[in-house]
Amino acid sequence: MSTPKRFVAIADTHGDRIDPVTEQAIYDFCADFRPTTRIHLGDAFDFRCLRRKATDEERAESMEADWECGERLLRKFFEGGRENYYLRGNHSFAAGTDLLTRRGWKPVEAVTEADEVAEFDPLSRAIFYSHPLGLVRHSETTVYALEGRYSKQVVSSKHHVLLWGNQVNADQLPGQIIPERAISCSGFALEADAPMDNDRLRLLTWVIMDGCIVNLKKYNAGTTKARVQFKLSEERKIASLRALLDRIGTKYTFALCKKSGVNKKQPYYIRIYGDEARRIVAELGGEKILPHQWARLPKENLDVFLQTVEETDGHRHGRQVTWNSVERRNIDVAQEWCVRNGVDFHWGVVASHGFANGKPQYSAHFSRGFAEAHCSNLRIGRLPYAGPVFCVTMPSGTVISRFEGKVAFTGNCERLWIQEQNLSGLARDYATAGIKKITSILRRAKVRKMLPYDSRLGVLKLGNLKMVHGYAAGVGAASKMARAYGNVIFGHVHTIEVAAVDSDEGPKEARCIGAGCQIDMPYNAHKLAKLRHSNGFAYGYLFDNGDYQLFQTRKIDGHFYAASDIKIY
């Protein structure tokens, strides 16, 4: 029989309201027991000054001590664990949503914890990348659609939409009048590749938009020759392209075409041969498609690209430029590039005319920031839905999403983070700074999975044992949890209690593992319920076949008693 994994689970440590004896016992126990798996079941901070029913004295308190104690506990508890888990919040998108990752747009359902997903700062709109802290999938029967000219998102009811930098539940928005500019559609990436020569970029863009890479190998498999050509009729375009080629010293031929094709006018051919043609083909990978790496070029290159698009395949309408392409990757790369550099960009599928291959045609539109004259209020609707929604939990609580070609900078929140969005002044500053510290600690602690505070989504399964924060209170909480989850350990109610329910697979047991915080709190001074509260935590063994052995320890007369080894008989 293989050696089972050792685990320890703690709950409800409540920041600076932590019980010092319990805290030290947790550290000492972990040092002796050396658990591979460590789980914090939630309420790592107290947040008393943020409670809706906080007293005047509590509201006046600084959160500094609360943050410091909570951080200390998380750092020391997770240190040494190889499989760490922490319960947090999430947000949910309907199927059909893409998220921006370091490798481009990716369907939300295909995003993994190995991906680096784009996040942003709501105030500065700075864009950066991090690995998701957790992934969740569940079903919904209702979703909310928010759509404007430039942005669109379809999300679950408790998804936190970012409006003017503040997070609001989606189900609170129907009936409100919200200008579309309340939602950001582009930002400013904190990192970019070295700039590309602007004239080189112009030439390659010309090739992609109006040029043709002639595949000479189709006629002679062994040839090393290459040809890039342009078939043009507009004097404006001819003059612009020839001026560019002359300026960069590229040799070319210029002549009338003998056969006009579909054009009534005899168009002109501009052709590039030899080493320069081979270089162009190599740089574009033999395709008239935007290279993925262009999306990481700086703003100065993007401006040149957009100017060249307008000059070649694009058409200006006021402040907006429209560009059509049958290559989806062209659209994807250009949109990512624009999103990273403060340019609003959206697209849709239009009827394809003149393409015998029947490919769909994508009509893209870009402008420098929101065009106020074209901005209207968001259309907000509640829609029936039957299917999965997908979630990622990000360190900053923000992601960049795309639905049907329209971008939205959106966000999420969780139980411990909710109040941060409703604060102002110093309290909010503390909350924001603290959240950044916490997520940094958890990232360094290599927390494997983050789970939301949600009765359906927030369930950690380790073999046959489930772990949640807790979604029942009062007398009989363990019975309710047993009926809902079967074999489960939980926190939340600060008690140590056990309840079992009948099952044809054997009895299912729910156990509340006690709390790490002080038993006597100011808020519960007058409540009888505190008389049932106990300090404690759970530990045990996880076997390869899914079975487990669970032990409970509690504080007795100021001490904890725990077995630190196991024998097999």
C-alpha positions in Angstrom: 0.0 0.0 0.0 1.4 3.4 -1.0 2.0 6.1 1.6 -1.1 8.2 2.1 -0.9 12.0 1.8 -1.2 14.0 5.0 -3.5 17.0 5.1 -4.6 19.7 7.5 -7.6 22.0 7.3 -8.3 25.2 9.2 -11.1 27.7 9.1 -12.3 31.1 10.3 -9.0 32.6 11.6 -10.4 36.1 11.2 -7.2 38.3 10.9 -6.3 40.1 14.2 -9.2 38.3 16.0 -7.2 35.0 15.7 -6.8 33.0 18.9 -3.0 33.2 19.7 -3.0 29.7 21.3 -4.7 28.2 18.3 -2.4 30.0 15.9 0.7 28.7 17.5 -0.7 25.2 17.7 -1.4 25.2 14.0 2.2 26.2 13.2 3.7 23.7 15.7 1.4 20.9 14.5 2.4 21.5 10.8 6.0 21.5 11.7 5.6 18.0 13.3 3.0 16.5 11.1 4.4 17.9 7.8 1.2 17.8 5.8 1.5 17.7 2.1 -1.9 19.2 1.6 -3.0 22.4 3.4 -6.5 23.9 3.1 -7.9 27.2 4.5 -11.6 27.0 4.4 -12.3 30.7 4.4 -12.7 33.8 6.5 -8.9 34.5 6.8 -9.7 38.1 7.8 -12.2 39.7 10.1 -13.3 42.9 8.1 -15.3 44.1 11.1 -15.1 47.7 9.9 -16.6 46.7 6.6 -19.6 44.9 8.0 -23.0 46.4 7.1 -23.9 46.3 10.8 -20.6 47.6 12.0 -20.7 49.9 15.0 -19.3 53.4 14.9 -16.2 52.2 16.8 -15.6 49.4 14.4 -16.0 51.7 11.4 -13.4 54.0 12.9 -10.8 51.2 13.2 -7.9 50.8 10.9 -7.7 47.6 9.0 -3.9 47.5 9.2 -3.7 45.0 12.0 -6.4 42.8 10.4 -4.4 42.7 7.2 -1.1 42.0 8.9 -2.3 39.2 11.0 -4.2 37.6 8.1 -1.2 37.8 5.9 1.1 36.3 8.5 -1.3 33.4 9.0 -1.6 32.6 5.3 2.2 32.9 4.7 3.2 30.7 7.6 0.4 28.1 7.2 1.0 27.5 3.5 4.8 27.5 3.8 6.0 23.9 3.3 2.9 22.6 1.7 3.1 21.2 -1.8 -0.7 21.1 -2.5 -2.3 24.2 -1.1 -5.9 25.3 -1.4 -7.7 28.5 -0.5 -11.4 29.4 -0.9 -12.1 32.5 -2.8 -14.6 34.0 -5.2 -15.1 33.9 -9.0 -17.0 35.3 -12.0 -18.9 33.5 -14.8 -19.3 33.9 -18.5 -21.7 32.3 -20.9 -20.3 30.0 -23.6 -19.1 31.9 -26.7 -17.0 34.2 -24.6 -13.2 34.6 -25.3 -10.6 35.8 -22.8 -7.5 37.6 -23.8 -4.4 35.6 -22.9 -0.7 36.1 -23.5 -1.1 33.9 -26.6 -4.1 35.7 -28.0 -7.9 35.2 -27.7 -9.0 31.9 -26.2 -12.5 30.5 -25.5 -13.2 30.8 -21.8 -14.0 27.1 -21.6 -10.6 26.2 -23.0 -8.6 28.4 -20.6 -6.4 26.4 -18.2 -4.3 27.3 -15.2 -1.2 27.1 -17.4 -2.5 30.1 -19.4 -1.5 33.6 -18.6 -4.7 35.6 -18.7 -4.9 39.4 -19.2 -5.9 41.5 -16.2 -6.1 45.2 -15.8 -6.1 48.0 -13.3 -9.5 49.7 -13.4 -8.2 53.2 -12.7 -5.1 53.3 -15.0 -6.4 50.7 -17.5 -2.9 49.1 -17.3 -2.9 45.6 -18.8 -0.8 42.8 -17.3 -0.9 39.0 -17.3 -1.2 36.3 -14.6 -2.0 32.6 -14.2 -5.6 32.0 -13.1 -5.9 31.0 -9.4 -8.9 28.8 -10.2 -11.2 27.5 -12.9 -14.9 26.8 -12.4 -17.7 25.4 -14.6 -21.4 25.2 -13.6 -24.8 25.6 -15.1 -27.2 28.6 -15.2 -30.8 29.1 -16.3 -30.5 32.8 -16.6 -27.9 35.2 -17.9 -27.6 39.0 -18.4 -26.5 40.6 -21.6 -24.9 44.0 -21.7 -24.4 45.4 -25.2 -23.4 48.7 -26.8 -21.9 49.7 -30.1 -18.4 48.7 -29.0 -18.8 46.3 -26.0 -20.7 43.2 -25.2 -20.7 40.7 -22.4 -23.1 37.9 -21.4 -22.6 36.9 -17.8 -24.2 35.1 -14.8 -26.4 37.0 -12.4 -23.7 37.5 -9.7 -20.9 38.4 -12.2 -19.3 41.7 -11.2 -19.5 44.1 -14.0 -17.0 47.0 -13.9 -18.7 50.4 -14.4 -16.5 53.5 -14.0 -14.1 51.2 -12.3 -16.6 50.0 -9.7 -18.0 46.4 -9.5 -21.7 45.9 -9.7 -23.7 42.6 -9.8 -25.1 42.0 -13.2 -28.6 41.3 -11.8 -28.7 44.8 -10.3 -28.4 46.5 -13.7 -31.7 45.9 -15.6 -33.8 49.1 -15.7 -30.7 51.3 -15.2 -29.5 53.9 -17.8 -25.8 53.3 -18.2 -23.7 55.0 -20.9 -21.5 52.6 -22.8 -18.4 54.6 -22.0 -18.8 53.4 -18.4 -17.1 50.2 -19.6 -13.5 50.2 -20.9 -12.8 48.4 -24.2 -9.1 49.0 -24.4 -6.2 49.7 -22.2 -2.4 50.1 -22.1 -0.1 47.0 -21.8 2.7 47.3 -19.3 5.0 45.3 -21.5 5.7 45.4 -25.3 8.3 44.0 -27.7 11.0 46.1 -29.2 9.6 48.4 -32.0 9.7 47.2 -35.6 11.0 49.4 -38.3 8.0 51.5 -39.4 8.7 51.3 -43.1 9.2 47.6 -42.9 5.9 47.3 -41.1 4.2 49.4 -43.8 5.5 47.2 -46.6 4.4 43.9 -44.9 1.0 45.4 -44.2 0.7 46.4 -47.8 1.4 42.8 -48.8 -1.2 41.4 -46.4 -3.9 44.0 -47.4 -3.4 44.4 -51.2 -0.6 42.1 -52.2 -0.2 38.5 -53.3 2.4 35.9 -52.5 2.8 33.9 -55.7 3.4 30.2 -54.9 6.0 29.3 -57.6 6.5 25.9 -56.1 3.1 25.0 -57.4 4.6 25.1 -60.9 8.1 23.9 -60.0 8.6 22.0 -56.7 12.3 22.5 -56.7 12.4 26.2 -57.2 13.9 28.7 -54.8 12.4 31.7 -56.6 9.9 33.9 -55.0 7.5 36.6 -56.2 5.4 39.2 -54.4 3.1 41.3 -56.5 0.4 43.9 -56.3 -2.4 44.4 -58.9 -3.6 48.0 -58.6 -5.7 50.4 -60.5 -6.1 53.4 -58.2 -3.5 56.1 -58.9 -3.5 57.0 -55.2 -2.5 53.5 -54.2 0.1 53.1 -56.9 1.8 56.4 -56.1 1.8 55.6 -52.3 3.3 52.1 -52.7 5.9 53.2 -55.3 7.0 56.0 -53.0 7.4 53.5 -50.1 9.4 51.1 -52.2 11.6 53.8 -53.5 12.2 55.2 -50.0 13.3 51.9 -48.6 15.4 50.9 -51.6 13.4 47.9 -52.7 13.7 47.0 -56.3 10.5 46.3 -58.2 9.0 46.2 -61.7 6.0 48.3 -62.8 4.0 47.5 -65.9 0.5 47.3 -67.3 -1.2 43.9 -67.0 -2.1 42.3 -70.3 -5.2 40.8 -68.9 -7.5 43.0 -66.9 -9.5 40.2 -65.1 -12.6 41.6 -63.5 -11.5 45.2 -63.7 -12.6 47.3 -66.6 -9.5 49.3 -66.4 -6.1 47.8 -67.3 -4.6 47.5 -63.8 -0.9 47.8 -63.1 1.4 45.1 -61.7 4.0 46.0 -59.2 6.3 43.0 -58.7 9.1 42.2 -56.2 11.5 39.4 -56.9 14.7 37.8 -55.6 16.1 38.1 -52.1 13.6 40.8 -51.1 10.7 38.6 -52.1 12.1 35.6 -50.2 12.6 37.8 -47.1 9.0 39.0 -47.2 7.7 35.4 -47.7 9.8 34.3 -44.7 8.7 37.1 -42.4 5.0 36.3 -43.1 5.4 32.6 -43.0 4.3 32.3 -46.6 0.8 33.6 -45.7 -1.0 36.9 -46.1 -1.9 36.8 -42.4 -0.9 39.1 -39.5 1.9 37.4 -37.5 0.8 36.7 -33.9 3.8 38.6 -32.5 2.6 41.9 -34.0 0.0 42.2 -31.2 2.9 42.8 -28.8 4.5 45.6 -30.8 4.3 49.1 -29.2 1.8 51.9 -29.9 4.0 53.7 -32.5 3.9 50.5 -34.7 0.2 50.1 -34.2 -0.4 53.7 -35.4 1.6 53.0 -38.6 -0.3 49.7 -39.1 -3.7 51.4 -38.7 -2.7 54.2 -41.0 -1.6 51.7 -43.6 -4.9 49.7 -43.3 -6.8 52.9 -43.9 -4.6 53.6 -46.9 -5.1 50.2 -48.4 -8.1 48.0 -47.5 -9.8 50.4 -45.1 -12.5 53.0 -45.5 -12.9 56.0 -43.2 -16.3 57.2 -41.9 -15.8 60.2 -39.7 -13.5 59.1 -36.9 -14.1 55.4 -37.6 -12.3 53.2 -40.1 -13.9 50.0 -41.5 -11.8 47.1 -42.8 -13.0 43.8 -44.2 -11.1 40.5 -44.2 -11.9 36.8 -44.8 -9.0 35.8 -42.5 -10.2 35.6 -38.9 -6.6 35.6 -37.6 -6.0 39.0 -39.1 -9.0 40.3 -37.1 -7.9 38.6 -33.9 -4.4 39.8 -34.0 -5.4 43.4 -34.9 -8.0 43.5 -32.1 -5.6 42.3 -29.5 -3.0 44.8 -30.7 -5.6 47.6 -30.4 -6.9 46.5 -27.0 -3.4 46.6 -25.7 -2.8 50.1 -26.9 -5.9 52.2 -26.2 -7.7 51.8 -29.5 -11.3 50.6 -29.5 -11.9 47.8 -32.0 -14.9 45.6 -32.7 -16.0 43.3 -35.5 -18.9 41.3 -36.9 -19.6 38.8 -39.6 -21.1 40.1 -42.8 -22.3 38.6 -46.0 -19.4 37.6 -48.3 -19.6 39.0 -51.8 -17.2 38.1 -54.5 -15.4 35.2 -52.8 -16.0 31.9 -54.6 -14.7 29.9 -51.6 -17.6 31.0 -49.5 -15.5 32.1 -46.5 -17.2 34.3 -44.0 -16.2 37.9 -44.2 -15.3 39.9 -41.0 -16.0 43.6 -40.9 -13.8 45.3 -38.4 -14.1 48.8 -37.1 -11.6 50.8 -35.1 -11.3 54.3 -33.7 -9.1 56.2 -31.3 -11.1 55.9 -28.1 -14.9 56.0 -27.8 -16.4 58.2 -30.5 -18.8 60.2 -28.3 -21.1 60.9 -31.1 -21.7 57.2 -31.7 -21.8 56.2 -28.1 -25.2 55.3 -26.7 -26.5 53.7 -23.5 -26.0 50.0 -22.9 -28.8 47.7 -23.7 -29.3 45.4 -20.7 -31.4 42.3 -20.7 -32.2 39.2 -18.7 -32.2 36.2 -20.9 -33.2 32.5 -20.4 -30.3 30.2 -20.7 -29.7 26.5 -20.5 -26.1 25.5 -20.4 -22.7 25.9 -18.8 -21.0 29.1 -17.7 -17.3 29.2 -17.2 -15.2 31.1 -14.7 -11.6 32.1 -14.0 -10.5 33.5 -10.7 -7.7 36.1 -11.2 -5.4 37.6 -8.6 -6.6 41.2 -9.4 -10.3 40.1 -9.9 -10.4 41.5 -13.4 -10.3 40.0 -17.0 -10.6 41.2 -20.6 -13.4 39.4 -22.4 -14.8 39.3 -25.9 -18.3 38.3 -27.0 -19.3 38.3 -30.7 -16.4 40.5 -31.6 -17.0 43.2 -28.9 -14.6 43.7 -25.9 -15.4 44.4 -22.3 -13.0 45.0 -19.4 -14.9 43.3 -16.6 -14.3 42.1 -13.1 -15.1 39.8 -10.2 -15.4 39.9 -6.5 -15.7 37.5 -3.6 -17.2 37.3 -0.2 -14.2 38.9 1.5 -13.6 41.4 -1.3 -17.2 42.6 -1.9 -17.1 45.5 0.5 -13.9 46.9 -1.0 -16.0 48.1 -3.9 -18.4 50.1 -1.7 -15.8 52.0 0.3 -14.0 55.3 -0.1 -11.1 57.1 1.3 -8.5 55.4 3.5 -10.6 52.3 4.1 -10.7 51.6 0.5 -7.0 52.2 0.1 -6.3 49.7 2.8 -8.6 47.2 1.2 -7.2 47.6 -2.3 -3.6 47.4 -1.0 -4.4 44.4 1.2 -6.0 42.4 -1.6 -2.9 42.9 -3.8 -0.7 41.7 -0.9 -2.9 38.7 -0.3 -3.0 37.6 -3.9 0.8 38.0 -4.1 1.2 35.8 -1.0 -1.1 33.1 -2.4 0.7 33.2 -5.7 4.1 32.7 -4.0 2.6 30.0 -1.8 1.8 28.1 -5.0 -1.9 27.7 -4.1 -3.1 25.0 -6.5 -6.8 25.9 -6.6 -9.0 28.8 -5.6 -12.7 28.2 -5.0 -15.6 30.7 -4.9 -17.8 31.3 -1.9 -20.7 29.6 -3.7 -22.8 26.6 -2.5 -22.4 24.9 -5.9 -19.1 26.1 -7.1 -17.1 26.4 -3.8 -16.7 22.6 -3.2 -13.2 21.2 -3.1 -13.1 17.5 -3.7 -10.1 15.5 -2.4 -10.9 11.8 -3.0 -14.2 11.0 -1.3 -13.9 14.0 1.0 -15.4 17.3 0.2 -14.4 20.6 1.8 -16.4 23.9 1.8 -16.5 27.1 3.8 -20.0 26.4 5.0 -23.5 27.3 3.7 -25.7 26.6 6.8 -25.8 28.1 10.2 -27.4 27.6 13.6 -28.4 24.4 15.4 -28.4 21.5 12.9 -26.0 23.1 10.5 -24.0 19.9 10.2 -27.1 17.9 9.4 -28.0 20.3 6.6 -24.4 20.0 5.2 -24.5 16.2 5.4 -27.7 16.1 3.4 -26.4 18.5 0.8 -22.8 17.3 0.4 -22.4 13.9 2.0 -18.8 13.4 3.4 -17.7 17.0 4.0 -15.8 19.2 6.4 -16.6 22.8 6.8 -16.2 26.0 8.9 -18.3 29.1 9.1 -20.3 28.4 12.3 -17.3 28.2 14.6 -18.4 25.0 16.2 -17.2 21.4 16.4 -20.1 19.1 15.6 -20.8 16.0 13.6 -23.9 14.8 11.8 -24.5 11.7 9.6 -27.1 10.8 7.1 -28.2 7.4 5.7 -26.9 6.3 2.3 -26.9 3.1 0.3 -23.2 3.7 -0.1 -22.7 3.8 3.6 -23.2 6.7 6.1 -22.3 10.2 5.0 -20.8 12.4 7.6 -20.5 16.2 7.8 -18.1 17.7 10.4 -17.7 21.3 11.4 -14.0 21.6 12.3 -14.1 24.6 14.7 -12.6 28.0 14.4 -9.1 29.6 14.6 -10.5 32.9 16.0 -11.3 34.1 19.4 -14.5 32.6 20.8 -15.7 35.8 22.5 -16.1 38.6 19.9 -17.7 42.0 20.4 -20.4 41.2 17.9 -21.6 38.0 19.7 -21.4 39.2 23.3 -25.2 38.9 23.8 -25.7 35.7 21.7 -26.2 32.2 23.1 -24.7 30.7 20.0 -21.2 31.5 21.1 -21.5 29.1 23.9 -21.3 26.3 21.3 -18.1 27.8 19.7 -14.8 25.9 19.9 -11.3 26.3 18.8 -10.1 23.5 16.6 -8.9 22.2 13.3 -8.9 18.9 11.3 -6.2 16.7 9.9 -5.8 13.3 8.5 -4.7 11.0 5.6 -5.8 10.8 2.0 -5.4 7.4 0.3 -4.9 6.8 -3.4 -8.3 5.0 -3.8 -10.1 8.1 -2.6 -10.7 6.9 1.1 -9.6 9.1 3.9 -9.0 9.0 7.7 -10.1 12.2 9.5 -9.1 13.4 12.9 -10.4 16.3 14.9 -8.4 18.3 17.4 -9.8 21.0 19.8 -8.5 23.3 22.5 -8.8 21.7 25.9 -7.7 23.7 29.0 -5.5 25.9 26.9 -3.8 23.1 25.0 -4.3 21.0 21.8 -3.9 17.2 21.8 -3.2 15.5 18.5 -1.8 12.2 17.2 1.2 12.9 14.9 1.7 9.4 13.6 -0.4 6.4 12.4 0.2 2.6 12.5 -1.2 0.1 10.1 -2.7 -3.1 11.5 
